[in-house]
Amino acid sequence: MNKRKFIISTGAFLMLVMLATGYAAADAVYHAQEPPRITEEYRMKVLMPKTPETVAAGAGQQPGAETP
């Protein structure tokens, strides 16, 4: 088997594997029977508790500093 034929056949095989994987991933997303493990409500409540106002208000204060 020469080098060119090996490269072409390996590339074709990898393209088929990527195509099958992409199809399986898209099918899993669009036909899922259960809700996602992390919901939007959970993200907003737990992962993003700071709003821009609280970040701006806390930016000028250092931990342990006394307020006048």
Residue pairs with C-beta under 8 A, 6 or more apart in sequence:
61 67
